[in-house]
Amino acid sequence: MRLTLLACAALVALAGAARAENALSLSPSPSASAPAAANAALDDLFARLAVAEDDDEAAGVIAAIDRLHLQSGSDTGDLLMARAVATMDARDYPVALAVLDALVGLEPGWAEAWSRRAMARYLSGDSPGAMADLAQALARDPRHLQALVETATILEDEGLKQQALDVYRRALALAPRWRPVADGAAKLKADLAGQAL
């Protein structure tokens, strides 16, 4: 039953993200409070990421993308996110979840808030809740690399290797030189080829 719920959540996340990509030509859905300049900066960073020459360059661009994702455009949202990050770093997941619940309520259009709550849920043992939040994150920003990687990780952990590989391939389309994604995809591809024998 749990695998069925995860598989359904993954399909919903991927279908929603694919529809959003088609409708938006791979542009992220801006949150209600995100400044237009941040969205333009993200577009520039994703363009750089697509042509990165190696893993080091890709990792640097992804770090810049992650920093932008942490900015909501709201002082209150940013403060809550900083608190959530600190409590997650301290592995205080109940407090992190409470902060992230408030943050998602305050900034429902912010993909990063959904992605961070998904991570907190997953680390708290709530894989179905994490998948539901990842679907929300990807519906808001189909290029959210961390949400894609988290989705693939959960699917792989649940034994849904083909679905995980499909998600890794979506991440690779955005970040072809990012080693963690390339390695994850290669491992799953080898695993699936071994299963076919």
Order of alpha helices (4+ residues) and beta strands (2+ residues): alpha-alpha-alpha-alpha-alpha-alpha-alpha-alpha-alpha-alpha
